[in-house]
Amino acid sequence: MRAVIEPLLPKHERRFRYPGRKRIDDRKALQGVLFFLYAGVQWEFLPQELGFGPGPTCWRRLAEWQEAGVWEELQRVLLYGLRAADRLDFSRATIDASHVQAKRGRSSPKVGPSPVGRGRPGSKHHVLTDARGTPLRVSLTGGHRHDVTRLLPLIDSLGPVRGKRGWPRRKPRTLYADRGYDIHRRRLRECGITPKIARRGRPHGSGLGKVRWDAESAIAWLHGPRRLRSRWEVRDDMHDAFLQLAHCMTLARKHPAFCKHP
């Protein structure tokens, strides 16, 4: 994993004159960020005996990498590797969203009252997966935003996924979603995607839920780290950084070069 991430990190040349304090190694800082992601502790409570450096240093390094687009590029590299190993299936895609309560950052643009949670402030994590439940794209919005608002942006942001000879894949063949996404049925057909969406006003029992569980499984993987079960970050970009990093770790678990089992 280190060989994949290291070329993507911004380079910092140390000054010859007046070099100042030596910069903490990126590898140790990344290990510290992952500790915060999975343990969910506060930044100032990072145990120094772990050797990851101070918590505020890890915070600044995460903000720096988020601004530089490191996680976006890492996701692209991992998706290429998964497709090259024939572990991506674009025959169908599923989309869903999950609400997380915001403990802090209630005045942030991407925090809003939940329409189904008694108006509690929170954010939403939107996930687009392939037929195997692998998250292709994830997105962050306020808890008051409707799920359907992120359908087309997630598909458009997928971009070309290379890894095999021939044309790269840019979109799935079919899309499965619940009836809340029904308003985009015609737009999906215009994009060349066959919608498999329950129609509004029809009784439940369409059977589409047997396929949509792929998105729920992907959300469960993303919410495995304690940092993403609730929102503690005041800044939207920092919470999104943890979300994108968790996406990278989920892809790495499915990557043949990093997973323990075939």
CORWOBEL-V911571 format. One record per residue. NEAR is the number of other ideal C-beta (glycine too) atoms within 12 Angstrom. Layout:
# CORWOBEL-V911571
near: <NEAR & NEAR>
This chain:
# CORWOBEL-V911571
near: <23 & 18 & 12 & 24 & 29 & 18 & 14 & 25 & 28 & 20 & 12 & 17 & 8 & 12 & 11 & 7 & 6 & 7 & 11 & 10 & 11 & 12 & 22 & 24 & 20 & 29 & 21 & 24 & 33 & 34 & 25 & 34 & 43 & 29 & 29 & 39 & 37 & 21 & 22 & 25 & 21 & 20 & 29 & 14 & 17 & 29 & 17 & 15 & 7 & 20 & 17 & 30 & 31 & 22 & 26 & 20 & 28 & 39 & 30 & 22 & 37 & 38 & 27 & 26 & 32 & 32 & 18 & 21 & 19 & 30 & 38 & 28 & 23 & 35 & 36 & 30 & 30 & 39 & 38 & 26 & 30 & 35 & 31 & 20 & 22 & 16 & 29 & 35 & 24 & 34 & 21 & 31 & 46 & 43 & 48 & 40 & 39 & 35 & 35 & 38 & 26 & 34 & 22 & 21 & 29 & 25 & 14 & 27 & 21 & 33 & 34 & 29 & 21 & 26 & 19 & 17 & 19 & 12 & 15 & 22 & 28 & 37 & 45 & 40 & 45 & 44 & 42 & 43 & 42 & 39 & 28 & 28 & 33 & 40 & 45 & 44 & 41 & 45 & 38 & 44 & 34 & 34 & 36 & 25 & 27 & 22 & 35 & 28 & 21 & 31 & 41 & 27 & 21 & 37 & 32 & 19 & 23 & 34 & 20 & 19 & 34 & 20 & 25 & 20 & 8 & 10 & 12 & 20 & 27 & 20 & 31 & 36 & 21 & 26 & 43 & 38 & 44 & 29 & 26 & 24 & 38 & 25 & 20 & 28 & 24 & 13 & 20 & 30 & 15 & 14 & 23 & 17 & 34 & 20 & 33 & 32 & 35 & 24 & 19 & 16 & 8 & 12 & 9 & 13 & 10 & 20 & 11 & 28 & 21 & 14 & 30 & 33 & 19 & 34 & 42 & 26 & 26 & 38 & 34 & 23 & 29 & 40 & 30 & 20 & 30 & 20 & 33 & 38 & 28 & 27 & 40 & 31 & 35 & 21 & 26 & 28 & 26 & 35 & 40 & 34 & 37 & 43 & 43 & 38 & 37 & 41 & 42 & 41 & 34 & 40 & 44 & 31 & 26 & 35 & 31 & 21 & 22 & 24 & 20 & 10 & 8 & 10>
